[in-house]
């Protein structure tokens, strides 16, 4: 079995710490929920960047809907809960 190389970047390495904590604290259903929130955040970030690059401003509705997804509030709440569980 091949071993996964250790990243040299400490920020990237920290994702392993987060992953280990999530795996320890949550069942598969909750981990899937977190994954879907991260996926939604990444997709919304793509939309946000596209809106920045277009020549006209987004509508207020477009901006608010996208901003709610790019704020990562649900992801942050998930990790705040982990901290309260583990510590």
C-alpha positions as CSV (number, residue, x, y, z in Angstrom):
1,X,0.0,0.0,0.0
2,X,1.3,3.4,-0.9
3,X,1.8,6.0,1.8
4,X,0.4,9.4,1.4
5,X,3.2,12.0,1.4
6,X,3.1,14.6,4.2
7,X,2.4,18.1,2.9
8,X,5.1,20.6,3.6
9,X,2.6,23.4,4.1
10,X,1.4,23.7,7.7
11,X,-2.0,25.0,6.7
12,X,-2.6,22.0,4.4
13,X,-1.4,19.7,7.2
14,X,-4.0,21.2,9.6
15,X,-6.7,19.8,7.4
16,X,-5.6,16.3,8.7
17,X,-6.2,17.5,12.2
18,X,-9.7,18.7,11.3
19,X,-10.4,15.5,9.5
20,X,-9.3,13.4,12.4
21,X,-11.5,15.4,14.8
22,X,-14.5,15.1,12.5
23,X,-14.1,11.4,12.1
24,X,-13.7,11.0,15.9
25,X,-16.7,13.2,16.9
26,X,-19.3,12.4,14.2
27,X,-21.0,9.5,12.4
28,X,-21.1,9.1,8.7
29,X,-24.4,11.0,8.3
30,X,-23.0,14.2,10.0
31,X,-19.8,13.9,8.0
32,X,-21.8,13.8,4.8
33,X,-23.6,16.9,5.9
34,X,-20.4,18.7,6.5
35,X,-19.1,17.6,3.1
36,X,-22.2,18.9,1.4
37,X,-21.8,22.2,3.1
38,X,-18.2,22.4,2.0
39,X,-19.2,21.5,-1.5
40,X,-21.9,24.2,-1.5
41,X,-19.3,26.7,-0.2
42,X,-16.9,25.9,-3.0
43,X,-19.6,26.1,-5.7
44,X,-20.9,29.4,-4.3
45,X,-17.3,30.8,-4.3
46,X,-17.1,30.0,-8.0
47,X,-20.4,31.8,-8.6
48,X,-19.1,34.7,-6.5
49,X,-15.9,35.0,-8.5
50,X,-17.9,34.9,-11.8
51,X,-20.1,37.7,-10.5
52,X,-17.0,39.8,-9.7
53,X,-15.6,39.3,-13.2
54,X,-18.7,40.2,-15.1
55,X,-19.1,43.9,-16.2
56,X,-22.4,44.5,-14.5
57,X,-23.3,44.3,-10.8
58,X,-25.4,41.4,-9.5
59,X,-28.9,42.1,-8.4
60,X,-29.5,42.4,-4.6
61,X,-31.2,39.0,-4.6
62,X,-28.3,37.4,-6.5
63,X,-25.8,38.9,-4.1
64,X,-27.7,38.0,-0.9
65,X,-28.4,34.4,-2.0
66,X,-24.7,33.8,-2.9
67,X,-23.4,35.7,0.1
68,X,-25.3,33.4,2.4
69,X,-23.6,30.4,0.9
70,X,-20.1,32.0,0.8
71,X,-20.1,33.1,4.4
72,X,-19.4,29.5,5.5
73,X,-21.5,30.0,8.7
74,X,-22.7,26.4,8.7
75,X,-19.2,25.1,8.3
76,X,-17.9,27.3,11.2
77,X,-20.8,26.3,13.4
78,X,-20.0,22.7,12.7
79,X,-16.4,23.2,13.9
80,X,-17.4,25.2,16.9
81,X,-19.5,22.3,17.9
82,X,-16.6,19.9,17.6
83,X,-14.5,22.2,19.8
84,X,-17.2,22.1,22.5
85,X,-17.4,18.3,22.2
86,X,-13.7,17.6,22.3
87,X,-12.7,20.2,24.9
